[in-house]
Amino acid sequence: MNNKYADEPNVYAPDSLDAYHSIAQALSPGIGLVSWVQRTHPDLTGLKVLDLGAGTGVSSTAFSQAGAHVTAVDASRESLEFIRSVDQGDKVRTVCADFRDMDPAELFDIVVLSRNTFFSAIKQEDKIGLLRTIRSSLSSDGTAYLDCTDPYEFLKQDGSATSVSYPLGKNTILTTTQFADRTTQSIMTLYMLNSPQGIYSFHENAQWCTLQEIQLLTKNVGLQISRVFGSYAGELYGSNSREMMVEIKLDK
């Protein structure tokens, strides 16, 4: 795969990758994403999966354990080295690339973007670039899966900050604080992990879009939405959904 962003600096500091991985495991359960995908592909054995924005590999590892051949793509060399360090048997192939501008060398049965990765492409042209990468990566019968928070969850915040704390094992607490601006559709999330090893903080910026906006963007690049679910459990997307889990196929 070729891409012009390959020489950009690392995204994550090496000394905080374990902490970031703990947060990813808590908020982006790979098993849940696998169970959603298995509603369409019950047997993942031998299927080719492309994990865009793989981070420290929570989803990549889960798909690999389910029998798929996984390619994990991320802009951070350090995060990919982390995946390789925990990938016993080299079951996950890693590629350092920016998903906004990739030239895939092969086609995949499944393309996944876990937990608001699609929203992390902040500008509209970045979202279009990401969808074009999906379009050029999918096999003729392939499916892409966008795992997103339902935008109404951000709209309810109405500009105020919301904080939630989670216990992550003995003497470890994760606190997330989120700010959402309904005018610009922008999101800033602060993560603080307080553990015996130290206190670690990260922040992420994103920009949500509605299902209708995703429909227009996908149509623009030769893709189409096939189904939308409201949870990993398989409920269809509706007014009470907290998730917006979008399945995308080629527009033939």
C-alpha positions in Angstrom: 0.0 0.0 0.0 1.3 3.4 -0.9 0.5 6.6 0.9 2.1 10.1 1.2 1.6 10.3 5.0 3.9 7.4 5.8 6.7 9.6 7.1 4.6 11.7 9.6 5.6 11.5 13.3 4.2 8.9 15.6 0.7 9.5 17.0 1.2 7.9 20.4 4.1 8.2 22.9 5.8 4.9 23.4 5.7 5.1 27.2 1.9 5.5 27.3 0.8 2.7 24.9 -0.1 0.3 27.6 -2.4 2.9 29.1 -3.9 3.7 25.8 -4.5 0.0 25.1 -6.3 -0.3 28.4 -8.7 2.5 27.4 -9.2 1.0 24.0 -10.1 -2.4 25.5 -12.6 -0.7 27.8 -14.4 1.4 25.2 -13.9 -0.5 22.0 -14.6 -4.2 22.8 -13.4 -6.1 19.7 -15.5 -9.1 20.5 -18.7 -7.0 20.2 -17.6 -5.8 16.8 -16.8 -9.4 15.7 -20.3 -10.5 16.8 -21.9 -7.8 14.8 -19.9 -8.7 11.7 -20.7 -12.4 12.2 -24.4 -11.6 11.6 -23.4 -11.2 7.9 -20.4 -13.5 7.9 -21.0 -16.3 10.5 -17.7 -18.1 9.7 -14.8 -15.7 9.5 -12.2 -18.4 8.9 -9.9 -17.4 6.1 -11.7 -14.2 5.3 -9.6 -11.1 4.6 -10.3 -8.2 7.1 -8.9 -4.7 6.8 -8.9 -2.8 10.1 -8.6 1.0 9.3 -7.4 3.1 12.2 -6.4 0.0 14.2 -4.7 1.7 17.1 -3.3 -0.9 19.5 -5.1 -3.7 17.7 -8.1 -4.5 20.0 -10.4 -5.2 17.0 -7.6 -6.7 14.8 -6.8 -9.2 17.5 -10.4 -10.2 18.0 -10.9 -10.8 14.3 -7.6 -12.8 14.1 -8.7 -15.0 17.0 -12.0 -15.7 15.1 -9.9 -17.1 12.2 -9.7 -14.1 9.8 -6.6 -12.9 8.0 -6.2 -9.4 9.3 -4.4 -6.3 8.0 -4.2 -3.6 10.6 -3.6 0.0 9.3 -2.6 2.9 11.5 -0.6 6.1 11.1 1.4 5.4 14.3 4.4 3.1 14.0 4.5 2.7 17.8 0.9 1.4 17.9 1.7 -1.1 15.1 4.8 -2.2 17.0 2.6 -2.8 20.0 0.3 -5.0 17.9 3.2 -7.0 16.8 4.5 -7.4 20.3 1.2 -9.0 21.5 0.4 -10.9 18.3 1.7 -14.3 19.1 2.3 -16.2 15.8 2.2 -13.1 13.6 -1.4 -13.5 12.7 -2.0 -9.8 12.1 -0.2 -8.0 9.2 0.5 -4.4 10.0 0.7 -1.4 7.6 1.8 2.1 8.5 -0.5 4.4 6.5 -3.0 7.2 6.7 -6.4 5.9 5.8 -7.4 9.2 4.1 -5.1 8.5 1.2 -4.2 4.8 0.6 -3.6 2.7 -2.4 -4.6 -0.8 -1.3 -2.6 -3.6 -3.0 -5.4 -6.1 -2.5 -9.2 -6.5 -2.0 -10.8 -7.4 1.3 -14.0 -9.3 2.3 -14.5 -7.1 5.3 -13.4 -3.5 6.2 -13.9 -2.3 9.8 -13.7 1.1 11.5 -14.2 0.6 15.2 -15.7 3.0 17.7 -16.0 6.4 16.0 -12.9 6.0 13.8 -15.0 7.4 10.9 -15.8 10.6 13.0 -12.0 11.0 13.6 -11.7 12.0 9.9 -12.7 15.6 10.9 -13.0 17.4 7.6 -15.6 16.4 5.0 -12.8 15.9 2.4 -11.1 13.5 4.9 -14.3 11.5 5.3 -14.7 11.3 1.5 -11.0 10.2 1.2 -11.7 7.5 3.8 -14.8 6.3 2.0 -12.8 6.2 -1.2 -10.2 4.0 0.5 -13.1 1.7 1.6 -14.4 1.7 -2.0 -11.0 0.7 -3.4 -10.5 -1.9 -0.7 -13.7 -3.9 -0.9 -14.1 -7.1 -2.9 -17.2 -7.2 -5.1 -19.3 -8.9 -2.4 -17.4 -7.3 0.5 -18.9 -5.2 3.4 -17.6 -2.3 5.4 -18.7 -1.7 9.0 -18.7 1.8 10.6 -19.1 1.6 14.4 -20.4 5.0 15.4 -22.1 6.7 18.4 -25.6 7.8 17.5 -25.3 11.6 16.9 -28.3 12.3 19.1 -26.1 11.3 22.1 -23.9 14.4 21.2 -26.9 16.6 20.5 -28.3 15.9 24.0 -25.1 17.4 25.5 -26.0 20.8 24.1 -22.4 22.1 24.6 -22.0 21.1 28.2 -19.3 18.7 29.3 -20.3 15.2 30.5 -18.0 12.9 32.5 -18.2 9.2 33.3 -15.9 7.1 35.4 -15.3 3.3 34.9 -13.4 0.9 37.2 -10.8 -1.0 35.2 -9.6 -3.6 37.7 -8.0 -3.1 41.1 -7.0 0.5 41.9 -7.5 1.6 38.3 -10.1 4.2 37.2 -10.8 5.6 33.7 -12.6 8.9 33.5 -13.9 10.3 30.2 -15.0 13.9 29.8 -16.6 14.9 26.5 -17.5 18.2 25.0 -19.8 18.4 22.0 -20.7 21.5 20.0 -24.0 21.0 18.1 -23.3 24.0 15.8 -20.1 22.7 14.4 -20.8 19.0 15.1 -17.4 18.8 16.8 -16.4 16.5 19.7 -13.5 16.7 22.1 -13.0 13.7 24.4 -10.5 13.7 27.3 -9.4 10.4 28.8 -7.7 10.1 32.2 -6.4 6.8 33.4 -5.5 6.7 37.1 -3.6 3.5 37.8 -0.8 2.2 40.2 1.6 2.7 37.3 0.8 6.4 37.1 -1.8 8.9 35.7 -2.1 9.1 31.9 -4.2 11.5 29.9 -5.2 11.6 26.2 -7.5 13.7 24.1 -9.2 13.0 20.8 -11.0 15.4 18.4 -13.7 14.3 16.0 -16.7 15.6 14.0 -19.8 13.6 13.9 -22.2 13.4 11.0 -25.8 12.1 10.7 -27.0 9.0 8.9 -28.4 11.1 6.2 -25.0 12.8 5.7 -23.3 9.4 5.6 -25.8 8.3 2.9 -24.9 11.3 0.7 -21.1 10.8 1.2 -21.2 7.1 0.4 -23.3 7.7 -2.7 -20.8 10.3 -3.9 -18.0 7.7 -4.0 -19.9 4.7 -5.4 -21.0 3.1 -2.1 -24.4 2.4 -0.6 -25.7 1.8 2.9 -27.2 -1.7 3.2 -28.3 -1.9 6.8 -28.0 0.1 10.1 -28.1 -1.4 13.6 -28.5 0.3 16.9 -26.3 -2.1 19.0 -23.8 -5.0 18.8 -26.8 -7.2 19.8 -28.4 -6.6 16.4 -31.4 -4.3 17.1 -32.2 -2.2 14.1 -31.3 1.5 14.4 -34.1 3.6 15.7 -35.0 6.7 17.8 -33.9 5.0 21.1 -30.6 3.7 19.8 -27.3 4.9 21.4 -25.2 3.5 18.6 -25.3 3.9 14.8 -23.7 0.9 13.3 -23.6 1.3 9.5 -23.1 -1.5 7.0 -21.8 -0.4 3.6 -21.4 -2.2 0.2 -20.4 -1.3 -3.3 -23.1 0.5 -5.3 -23.4 -1.8 -8.2 
